[in-house]
Amino acid sequence: MITFELFVHDDRYSVPTLHLVSCRDAAGACSAAEALLQASPHHLGVEVCCGDAQILALGACAERRRTDTGYAALRVASGG
């Protein structure tokens, strides 16, 4: 199993929320990301990452380029 990081961009928060999912492959993580995007009208986009690599960007995330500035702070705060 591989652990993937899903960063959910939500209009209620100033930084993305981090969800960790364990899947056999990237396709499973992408399915989880699609489900998260559809789970709430507040979810604007979801980024699927594995380590330092972004695998997929859905919703509003697909329209802008990822910057690591906010993610470094989020990973430190979450212990990742």
N, C-alpha and C positions, 0 to 999 in steps of 0.2 A: 504494500500500500504506500502511496505517496501522499504527503501532506501538502495541500494547496492553500494559499491565502486568498480569500475573497474580500476585497475592499468595496464596501457598499456605500455609495454616495447617496445621502438622505437629505432632503430639504429641511429637516428639523435640526441638523447638526452642522457644525462648521468644519469638521474633519470626518473622513470616512470611518465607518465602523469596520472592525476586522472580524472576519469569520474564518475559522480553520476547518477544512474538510479533508478527510482521508478518502482517497479514491484509487482505483487500480490504474487509471490513466487520465489524461487531460480531458478526454471526452466526458468522463463522469463529472469532473470539476466544472466543465462548461455547462452541463445540464443543471448542476446545483446552482450555478450563477444565474441561469435563465429563470429558474424557479424563484430565487431570491428577488430578482428584478420584478417579477410578476406578483410577488407576495404582498406588496404594499404600493399604493399610489405615491407614497413619499419617496420611494426608491427611484432615484434618477438615473443611476448607472451602477454597474458592477465591473470591477476589474479582477481578473483571475491571474494570479502570480504563483510562481514556484521558485523559491529562492529570490534571486535578483532579476529574474526574467518575467516579463509580462507576457502571458499567453493569449489573453483575449480581453477586449474591452467592449462592454455592452452599454446601450443607452447613451446618456450624455457623455460618458467616458470615451466613447468611440470618436467623438467630435473634437476632443482636445488631447494633446500629447501629455503623457505621464511625466511628472517631475518628482524626483526623489525627496525633495525638501520636506514635505509633510509626512511622508512615509517613514523617514528616519525617526522623527519625534514619536510617531505612532508606535513603531516597533520598540523603541526604548520604553515607552509607557506601558506596553503590553508585555514586556520582558522578552520580546522576540529579537 
